[in-house]
Amino acid sequence: MEKSALLDALVHNAIDGIVTIDELGIVESINPSACKLFAYSEQEVLGKNISMLMPFGNKEAHDSYLKDYKMSGQSHIIGIGRELIGKTKKGNQFSFKIGVSEVNYAGRKIYAGFIHDLTQQKKDEERLKNYASHLEELVEERTKTLNDTIKALEKAKEKVSATLEKEKIISKLKNRFLSMASHEFRTPLSTAHLSASLIEKYAEPLDNANIIKHANKIINAVTNLTTILNDFLYIEQLEVGKVYAKPTCFDLVQLAEEITEEMQLLAKDNQQIQYSHYGFQKAINLDQNLIKNSIINLITNAIKYSDDGCSIKFTTEINDTHCIICVKDEGIGIPDEDQLHLFEPFFRAHNTGNIPGTGLGLNIVARYIALMKGTVSCVSTIHEGTLFTLTFSTI
């Protein structure tokens, strides 16, 4: 009796549905989980054919299974787990997995079915299918962006090359350009291609972190290419005289605070950008876009060439005679012999190692500052950091 009570308790409290039928398919017992699954009460099911819990097409198949098994002894479902479609009292259909066992009890055969609801699993599979489809669209979109970027880059290269043909130093600049382009463009493209190939492999399990990881690699590679392309476009525009200084009166402190907030999001772990303003005057008459691009370029370099946890000091000052903007980092510093060539196009210091860059940023900054009749200076010490100072006359 004690074992019987335990068995009844286990069946009654089982998470999965449990149904027993006789050789004719008549339901002899059904546990609460199965009742809830099919939305029937126990009294509505007992004594009825099990086919009442199946859609019309499955009823005949089930009856055929029992008949064939009884005649041949060969089972297509007994002892074999399989996926079927169930029908609730209201006619709603859902997928479930059933495992059927044959039990000899009191001289007769009873079949016990263990039913596991697949509704949530099907939803998850559909979500995964949709996610994979979305991912494919994303990869296709990123691939198109890459192709467009490459085409635009090729166009920019042609324009830059055409401009350099007119200069005496074309040979030296062309060699630097080809060397830089070969390294800087091939690396992000290879990363994007490899990551795109791996996405499909990692897409099978839902919420796989590798999917996000490699999708982000694609995005980062495209972003790097865009940054490089923009540098070339800025240089090209400067070369053909398309960039002009358009002074307007604006709040320098407000602009600096916005830049600080924006760049802090791009800083490395534990890097802090500390901004301070000196003087009571906040308004200045300069080209706001050129000033913003120059400051962003300097802070980006400070972030790039400084370690995690380093501070970057960004200051502005407006006095009676000058406007002074400074960006100071605690980074790797610039060798003395390289500082003479720091603002030349395509030039990079010898200690930059594998840190990516085009060697165009500081050249662009110097030319922007010159357009506003200002000056840019640099003081740097190896392993101690670098200070860039932009100075403009306010008289």
N, C-alpha and C positions, 0 to 999 in steps of 0.2 A: 504493500500500500504506500509505503513511504517513497519507493522508487517511482511508482505510478504518479503520485502527487508531484514529485519533482519534474517528471517528464511533462506533465500537464502544464506546470508553471513555466517551463522552458518554452514550450510551444506557444502558450498564451502570450508570453512577453517577448517573443522573438521579433527582431526588427524586420526581417524579411517575411513575406507571406508564405504560409504553409497550407496546402490543400491536399486532402486525400480523396481518392475516388476508387470505385470498384472496377471490375473488368468491363463493365458496360459504360463507364464514364460517368457514373452517378456520384455526386459529391457526398461524401460521408462525414467530412469535417473540414472546417475552415477557421483559421485563427484570426484574431482581431486585426493584425497588420494586413492580411489579405482582404478582409472586409473593407478596411479603410481604403486600400488601393483601388478596389473595384467599385467602391461606394455602395455596397449592398450590406444589408444586415445578415447575420448568420442564418436566421430563419428563412430568408428569401432565397438562399443558395442551397441549403441542405436538401438532399433528395432530388435536386435538379441535375440535368446533364451539364458537365463542365463546359460544354460548348457555348453556354449562355454567356460566358465571360470572354468570348472571342468574336471578332467580326465575322460576317457571313462566310467569306471565302475560307476562313481558317477552321470553321466548324466541320465541314466535310473532310478536310485534311486530317483533323484530329481523330475523327471517327475512323478514318481509313487507317491511321497509324495503329490504333488499338486492334482493329480487325486483322490487319496484316501481321502484327506481332503475335496475336493469339494463334494464327494459322501457321506461320512460318518460324516463329521464335526469333526472328531477326528484327532488331530494333533500330528505328531511325531517330528515336527520342529518348527511350528508356536508358538510363545510365549515361546519357550524353547531354551535356549542357548546350542549349541553343537559344537563339533570340527569337521571340515571337511578338505578336501584336495583341494587346488586350483591349477589351471594351468595357467602359464603366456603365453603371446603371443609366446614366444620361446619354450614353452613346459616344462619349469621347474616347478616342483611341490613344494608346500610349505603348511604348516599347518596354519589354521586360525580358530578362534572362531567366530561363527556367532549367532546373536540374531535376529529373524525375528518377525516383528509385522504386524498385519493385520489392514488396515486402510480403512474405508468406505468413499469414496470421490466421490461426484457428481453421486451418485446412483450406483457406482460400487466398487469392492474390489481391493485394491492395497496392495502389500506386500513390506514392507521396511526391507531390511537386513542391519544390522550394523556389519561390518567386522573388527575384530581385528587380526593383524598379530601375529602369534605365533613363527615366525622364531627364534628370539632371545631367547625366552623362551625355545624352543626346544634345542638350542645350550647350554643354561645354564643347562638344565636338563641332557644333555649328558656329560657336563663338571662335573656336580655333580656325575653322575654315574661313570665316569672315576676316579674322585677323591676318591669316596667311595671304588672303586675297588683297587686303589693304597693304600688307607689307610688299607684295609684288608690285602694286601700283606705286608705292613709295620708292622702291628700287628703280622702277621704270622712270619715275619723275626725276630722281637724283641722277640717273644715267643720262637723261636728256639734258639736265642742267650741266653735267660734266661735259657733254658733247658741245653744248652751246658755249660753255666757258672756253673749251679748247679752241673752237673756231674763232671766238673773240680774241683769244690770246694769240693765235696765229696772225690775225689781222693786226693786232697791236705790235707784234714782233716785226711785221713787214714795215709798219710806219716808223718804228724806232730805228730799224736798220736803214731805211731810206734817209732818215735825218742824220744818222751817224756817218753816212757816206760822204757828207759834205764837210766833215771834220777831219783834221789832221791826225787825230788820235784814234781813228776808226779801227785800226787793227787791234790795238790794245783793248778798247772797249768791247769789240765784237768777241774777242776771245773770252773776256770775263763774262759777257752775256751768255755765250754758248755754254760755258762751264756751269754757271749758276742755273740756267734754264734746265740743263740736263739733270742736275741734282734735285733742284727744288720742285720741278714739275713731275718728274718721273716717280718720285717717292710717294706723294699723296695719291697719284693716279693708281699706283700699284696697290696701295693700302685700300683704296676704294674698291678696286676690282676683286681683291682677295676677300674683303669683308662681304661684298655682295654675293660672292660664291658660297660663303659659309652661312649666310642667313638661312637659306633653304634647309641646310643640314640641321640647324639648331631650332627651326620653327616648329618641329613636331610636338614637343611637350608645351602645354600652355604655360604662359608666364615664365618662359625660360629667359634668364637674365642675359644670356649670350645674344639674344635677338636685339635687345636694346643696345648692348655693347657694340655690336658690329654695325647696327644702323647709325649709331652715334659716330662711329669711325668714318662712315660715308659722309655724314654731315660735316664733320670736322675737316675732312679732306677737301670737300667742295669749298668750305669757308676759307681754307688756306689758299686754294687756287684763286678764289675771288680777291683775297687780299693782295696776292702777288699781281694779279691782273690789274687791280686798281692802281698799284704803284706804277706799273708801266703806263697806264692811261694818264696818270698825273704828270709823269715825266714828259709824255708825248704832248700833252696840252701846254706844258710850260715851254717846251722846245719851239712850238709853232706860235707861241704868243697868245694863246687863248685864255690864259689866266690873268686877271687884273685884280688889283687891290681896290675894293669898294668900301671905303671907310664909312661907318655909321656909329652913332653914339649908343653904347649899350652898357649894361651893368656887368662889369668884369667879375665881381664877387659871385653874383648869381650864376654866371656861366661856369665859373670854376667849381662851385659847389655841385652843379649838375654833372660836370665831367668827373669829379671825385666819386660821386655816387655811382655813376655808370661804370667807371673803371674798377671800383672796388669789387663789383660782381665778377670781373674777369681776373682778379688777382689770384695768386696761388694760395694754398692753405696757410692761414695765419699771417699772411702779408697784410699790412695796414698802410693805407694811403692817408697821410696826415696833412690836412690843408689848413693854411693860415693866411690871413690878409693883414697887411700893415698900412696904416694911413687911414684918414677919415674919408677920403674920396674913393668912390666906387666906380663911377662912370668913366669910360675911356672912349676915344674916337679912333677905332681901328677896324679892319675887316674881321668881323666876328667869325666867319666860316674858316678863314685862313688861320686865325688864332686858335680856334677849337681844334682843327686838324693837326696843327703843330704840337699843341699840348698833349693831345691824345697819343700822337706818335712818340713823344718823349716818355710819357708814363708807360706806354706799352713796352718800350725798350727797358725801362726800369723794372717792370714786372718780369720780363723775359730773362734778363740777365742777373736777377737777384734770386737768392734761395728762399725757400719757405720760411716764414717767420720774420723776414726782414721788413724794416720800415721804409716807406717811400715818402719823403717830405716834399710837399708841393706848396709853394708860396707865391703870393702876388703882392705887389707894392705900388702905390701911386703917390708920388710926391709932387713938389712944385715943378720939377724939371724932367722927371723920367717915370716911365712905367716899367717895372722889372718883374719878370716871371721866372721862377726857378723850379727845377725838378732835380732832386738829389736822391740817389739810391745808395744801397750798401752792397752793391753787386761785385762782379768779377773785375771791374775796372778795365781801362784801355791802356795798352802798352804805349810808352812815350813815343816810340818810332812810328806808331800807327796814327797818332793824334793829328799829325800834319795832313793826312789824307782822309780824315774822318768824314768830310762833307763831299767827297768825290763820289760820282755815281758808280754803283756796283762794287764799291769798296767795303770790305768787312775786315775787322781786326783779326789778327792771327789767333787770338785766344777764344774765339767764339765756339770752336769745336763743332758739335753736331746741333747746336741751337739753330733752328731755321731762320732764314731771313734773306732778303734780296740785295741788301746793300744800297737801297734807294731811299729809305725813310729819312735819314738825316740830310741827304742832298735835297729832298723835297722841302724839308723844314727850313733849311738855309735859304732856299730860293723864295719860299713864301715870306719869310721874315724880311728878305731883301726887297721884295715888292712893296712892303709896308715901311720901307726905309729904316728898318731896325737892324740890330746885330745879334748874332748868336755866338756864344763862347762856351768852351768846355774845359773843366778842370777834373782830372781823373788820376787815381792812384790804384795800381794793381792790388786786388784783394780788399780794397778799402771802400771803393765806390766811385761814383761819377756825379758831377754837378753840371747841369746845363743851365745857362742863363740867357734869357731873351730880354733885350733892352730896347726901349722905344723912347724917343723924345716927346715930351708933352708940351714943349714951348712952341 
